[in-house]
Amino acid sequence: MKVAIIGAGISGLSIAKRLSEKNNGFVIDIYEAAPRSGGRISSFDWRLKNETIFSCDNGQHFTIGAYTNFIELLDKCDALKYWSRHTFEWNMLKLQGDELHELLRFKVEKLMLFKKTLVPYIKFVKTPTNLFFLKFYVSLFLLKNKFFNERSLNYLYKTFFFSNATINLFWKSFVENSMNTEFDNSDLSTLSFLVNECIKDIPNSLEILIPETDYYSCAIKPIEENLRQNGVNFHFNSIVQRIQPGKKIECRGILSHSYDNIFLAVPGHIATKIWKKSGYSDTKESILWENQKYRHILNMWVILPSLKAQHNLIKKEQNFSWNPIEFNGSFYVVVIQKKINQPNIMSIIRSACNNTNLGEEEENLYEFAQKFLNKQYSVDLKHLDYKLIRAKRATIACTYDQYKRSAIWSGTKTGIKNVYKSSDEASFNYPSTIEGAVKSGYFAAENINRFD
C-alpha cells in the first residue's frame, strides 16, 4: 500500500511512525515544503555578530510530563536521552516603572516516605493574601470537575468562587500561553480538559522537559533518522500544489505515481489551499478548516553575555528558568536557558496576538524587552544579538464562540475516501500543542484498516 504524507511536522512524522510500526508493507513518502522536517518545531542556523553559528528553535516550545505520547515517541526513537526534567514552578512578576515585583510564587512538591511519594502538593512561597491558596485550590477543583455551564472564561470574573487575584495572577497568563487565546473569549471546556491533563499524574505530569540543545536536534532529527531506517522516504523543498485524479501528488508541475492513501498533515489554512486547487468539492470538514480562527505568537531571542546570565532569575546550579511577567496589562513569558556548547539565551514570548493588534503587540514587546534588560542586566537591547520570530497563524484559537459552533477541531476525516487530515488542531479538546499534534497523527493513521 502506497501512502503519501503532505507535511513533515510532528504530526506527519507521527503518522509515519505509527504506520511503520505495523510492518504491513507500507511504502511511505513524506512531502515537505521546507528544506528540513519539524514544521513549527524546526530550527534555523543563527549567525551572531561574532560569527558564531548555532542551531536555534523557530520559537520557544514547552514540553511537560503530561505529553505522554510525545515522550513515548522520543523514547521509541532513542531521543529521550537528550532531555532533562525540571520541577514546575510558577513565579509571577510585575515590571512597573523601574521595579520588578514578585506577586505569586509556588512550586509543585511531593510528600515522601521511605523514598516513596505519598501525596503531591502545592507549596506556596509568595501569595498576595493569606487565604489565596484556598481560593486557588477551589478554582482548580471546580475546573477539574467542570462545575459550570459551557461559557467563556470571562464568565469566571462574575462568579463568587473565582477571586480576581487567582485569575489575574495565574489563570490569565496560563490560558494565553497554553491555549494561545485571549482570556476574555477563551473556552472554559478546553481549559477544564487541559487542567485534567496537567494534574492526572501530578507531579510527573507537570515536570518540564528541556532538550540539551534545540528541538530539531533532540527530537525531530532522531525521529526522522528512525523513520529513514524503517524505509520512509522524505522529499524536501517539495511544495505540494494539488492532488490530481488518481491520487497523484503534483509538485512544481511534476506528477508522482498514484497513492492508495493521502494524509494532509498540515494546518487547516494550508489544507484549504491544497483542497481548492485539487478541485475537490466542499465538505463539512473542509468548510471548517477554511473558517478556523488563528492567533499569532511573537518570540524574541536574546543572547546574553555569559556573566549577565548569572542573575537572580536563574540560579547557578540551574540550566533553565521561566517567569510570567505582567507589563502594562499584558503578560510575557521570559525563559532563560544555559545549554551545552551554546550561548546563554533568553526568549521573551507574547502569545494570543491577533490580526488587529499584531503591530502594536510587536512595539510593546520591544518596549518590554528594553526595560527588562535594563532592569535585570543593565544592558541595552541594541548592544546584544537578538532576533524576533513572528509565528503568524501559529495555532488555532480556542474561543468560546468557535466552541459553540463546533468550529475548533477538525478531526481526521475529510469527506473524501482515503484522504485524511492531521495536525495539532485535529485532536478533539486539545489546544494546539505538540502532544495534540502527535495524537492527531496516531488517530489519522488508525483510519487505514490494514492493521494487524
PyMOL commands that set and color helices and strands:
alter all, ss='L'
color gray80, all
select helices_A, chain A and resi 10-21+39-41+68-76+80-82+132-145+153-158+164-179+183-185+188-199+204-206+215-229+268-277+284-291+358-377+381-383+400-404+434-445
alter helices_A, ss='H'
color red, helices_A
select strands_A, chain A and resi 2-6+27-31+43-47+53-57+63-64+83-86+89-96+99-113+116-126+208-211+233-235+240-244+248-251+254-258+261-264+294-304+320-327+330-337+344-353+386-396+419-421
alter strands_A, ss='S'
color yellow, strands_A
deselect
rebuild
show_as cartoon
